[in-house]
Structures are given as C-alpha cells and as structure tokens.
Amino acid sequence: LVVDDDPATGKSLELAFASEGIICDTAQFGEDGVEIGKLYDYDIIILDLMLPDIDGYEVLLRLRSAKIKIPILILSG
C-alpha cells in the first residue's frame, strides 16, 4: 500500500511495483490509508508524512493502535 498525496509519486511507485509483478494499492489521504491498511494484509505500507488530512505520524499511530503489524516505510521530502 502506498499512502501519498502526490499522484505522480503514487503512480511512479505503482508502475515500478507492477513491472516486478507486485500488486500495489494507493491512497492519497491518511484516513483512507488507515482504513485500507486495516482491511487488507499488505506486505508493506509506504507512507508519506505530509498528507492533506492527517499526517503520516497519525496514520502510523492509528494503525499501530489497531494492532496492525505491517512494516511501514516512511517517505519524507
């Protein structure tokens, strides 16, 4: 799962993963990332810190509070 508000970054990562045969979902808002992250069992979540609704730290806090143990890689510009 890629949670990033920049459509170009999200699409670039999605295409890079697809070229390796990896299915990738994307979310542009933190709230969506939290909900999707709770619903599906991802191998990794790539998380931007600067999101338009809630920041990446809040997304991380909410996922960990929900006992989601998926590894999270934080992106920062």
C-alpha positions, -999 to 999 in steps of 0.1 A, spaced: 0 0 0 13 34 -9 -2 64 10 10 96 -7 -9 127 -17 13 133 -48 -4 115 -77 29 114 -97 48 97 -68 20 72 -62 17 63 -99 55 60 -103 57 36 -73 27 17 -86 42 13 -121 76 3 -106 60 -24 -85 38 -36 -114 69 -40 -136 81 -65 -110 47 -83 -108 37 -67 -75 2 -55 -70 1 -21 -53 -29 -1 -40 -26 36 -34 -44 62 -12 -40 99 -13 -54 106 21 -43 95 55 -78 85 66 -81 62 35 -47 47 42 -58 38 78 -90 22 66 -74 3 37 -45 -7 59 -69 -22 84 -88 -41 58 -61 -59 38 -29 -78 48 -2 -59 29 35 -69 29 45 -33 34 30 2 36 49 31 21 38 62 40 43 99 32 45 121 63 28 152 47 -8 143 38 -37 167 32 -60 155 60 -39 138 88 -2 135 89 18 103 84 26 100 121 -11 100 129 -17 73 103 11 52 119 -3 58 154 -38 47 143 -25 16 125 -4 5 155 -32 12 179 -54 -11 158 -27 -38 163 -16 -37 126 19 -51 124 26 -45 87 61 -30 82 59 7 74 84 26 53 82 64 58 88 87 29 99 123 36 107 150 11 
